[in-house]
Structure formats: structure tokens, C-alpha cells
């Protein structure tokens, strides 16, 4: 009977030691997992801030301009059957907050183009116009406005100039153009 009690006592101590060790490992695992998630969250936040800063630097090259386009060359090359976008931001140079609107349309079709004005307009897939864009005095629109162009397979190889007209409450505020080169 003495051996039984001794064996039971050793088994109880061994079980308690095992449970304590397992709990220690579990707590360390939870702590390390939590630290890894916190570090990765900070890294994602930092990356997001860097991305926003880079976008702002791209669109804020010349703050004296009223409209800033990307690509800065004002040229966009798209192959038949493909889509691409150009973007722009509006820079409010007026002394008060202003409400802006814009419209994108065909300004000119190259001589080599076998396309009608209507067909060239249909290439503008998204972002043709927008209104009620409020921008504070001296501010630049935070996120770029994007215009998606989709060139059909049947389009002829040519160049089309699209105009971007920005208006405020007084009328035309700014304008610019983007050349689409269909390849």
C-alpha cells in the first residue's frame, strides 16, 4: 500500500508539472502570436501611409496648376481589345470652398483614324463625368478621379485626343487633354 501511495504521489506531481509546462507554452504562444499580429498591423499601416504619400507626390508636382493629370506625359497607349485608365486631381486655387464638376469628351480625332465621333466617345467606359466634387480653398482633391478607356478589337489604329473640362460655379475652371494612341 505504501508503494501505491508513493506511485500515486509521483504521478500527481508529474501531472502537475506537465500541466504547468503546457500552460507556460500556451501563454508564450498566445503572447508571441499577439506580438506578430501587432507588428504586421503597424507594417500595413506604414505601407498604406507610404502609398498615400507617393500618390500625393505624383499628383502634386506642380501645385500652381488647376488640374493635374497622370500620366504626366498626357499620352496613353492602349492595344486593341484592352483597357487602361488616366487620372487627374483638381487643385482649388480659389479663396473659398468650391463645388466642381467635370466632363470628358472627344476633342479631336487624328486624320489616320477611321472612327466616328460617336465611336470615339464610346471608348470612354467609366468616369465620363461627375458633379458635386467639393474641395476646400487651397486644397487638392485627395483621391484621383479616374477615367477608364476600353478600346474595342474593331478599332482602327489611330490617335484620339480627349479633353477634360472642369467647371465650378462660375463656369470653366480648368481644362486639359489626354491623347489616346490605339496600337
N, C-alpha and C positions, 0 to 999 in steps of 0.2 A: 504494500500500500504506500510505503514511503517513496518507492520508485515512481509510482503512478502520480503522486502529488508533485514530485520533483519534475517529472516529464511534462505535466500539465503547466507548471510554473514556467518552465523553459519555453514551452510552446506559446504561452501568453505573452512573455517578454519578446519573443521573436516576432509575433504578430504585431505587437505594439510598435516595435522598431520598424517593421516593414510599412505599416500604415503611416508612421511619421515621415519616413523617407519618401513614400509615394505622395503625400500631401505637400512636402517640400518641393518635389519635382513639379507637381501640378501648379503650385503657386508661382514658381520660377517660370514655367511655361506660359502662364497667363500674363505675367509681368513682361516677359520678352515679346510676346505677341502684341501686347498693347503698345509697347515702345516702337516696334516695327511699323505698326499702323499709324502712329502719331508722326513718325519721321516721314513716311511716304505721303501722308496728307500735307505736311509742310512742303515737301518737294513738289507736289502737284500744284499747290497754291503759288509757289515761287515760279514754276514754269508758266502758269496762267498769267501771272503778273508780267513776266518777261515777254510773253507773246503779245499781250496788250500794248506794252511799251514799244515793241518792234512795229506793230501795226500803226500806232500813233506816229512813230518816227517816219514810216513810209509815207503816210498821208499828210504829214506836217512839214514837208520840206520847205515850202515857201508860204509862210503864213500871210503874206500880203495878197495872195490870190484869193478870189472869192469862191472858186471851185477847184478842187484838187483831184485829178484823175489818176487812176492806176490801171494799166501800166503807164508809166510816165512818158513813154515814147508816143502815146496816143495811137498806137498801132496794135492790132490784134490779128494774128494769123490763125485761121481755123481750116481744117481739112473738111472736105465734103463728108456729110454724114456724122459730123462730130459737133460738140457744143463747147462753149467756153464763156467766160464772164469778164466784164470790166467793172470796175468800181469807182466810186467817187465820194468825196465828202464835201459838204457845204461849210464855208467859213463865214460866219456872220460878222461883217465889218461895220454893222450899223450900231448906233448908240443905244438901241433898245432891243429887247427880246423881239424876235420876228418869227412869223409863220411862213414857211416856204413850201413850194411845190415844184415838181419838175416833170418834164416830158422828154422822151427820147424819140426821135423820128429820123427819117432819111433826109439828109441834106443834099447829097449828090451821088449819082451812080456813074462809075467810070465808063469811058467810051467803049472799052472792051467787053462790057457786061451785057449779056443777053437776058436781062431780067427787068421786069416792070417795077414801078414804084411800089405797087401793092405786094409783089413777091418779096421785095427787099424789106418791107415793113413786117411781113410775116416771119422773118428770121428772128425778130425780137420775141423771144419766148416768154421771159419773165422780167418784170421791173420796168415796163414801158413808161409808167407814170406813177406818181404818188403825190398826195397833198397832205396838209396838216403836219408838216415837219417843223416842230418848234425848236428854236435854237436861241440861247441867251446871247446877250451882247458880248462880242469879242470871243465867243466860243466857236469851236469846231465840232461838227456833228460827231458823236462818239463812235458809232459804228458805221462803216461804209455802206452806202446804198449800192446794190449790185444789180447789174443788168445782164441777163443771160441771153446769149445768142446761139441759136441752133441752126446749122446750115444743112439743108436737105441734100440728099445724094444727087438730085437732079439739078442743083445749082450750077451755073456756069462759073468758070474760073475768072474772077474779076475783083475789083476793089469798090467798096461802098463806104461812103462817109456818113456816119450817123452824128447828129447834133444832139447835144444835151442842153436844154433850155431850163434855167432855174428862175422862178418868179417869186417875188414877195408881194406884199400888199400894194406896192406902188407900180408893179409891172415887172419887166425883165430885170433880174438882178445880176445874172451872170450866164455865160454860155461857153461851151467848149465843144470839141468834136473828137470822135474816135474813128479811125479808118479800119474797116474790116477787110482783110485780104483773104479771099477764098482760095484755098490751094487744093 
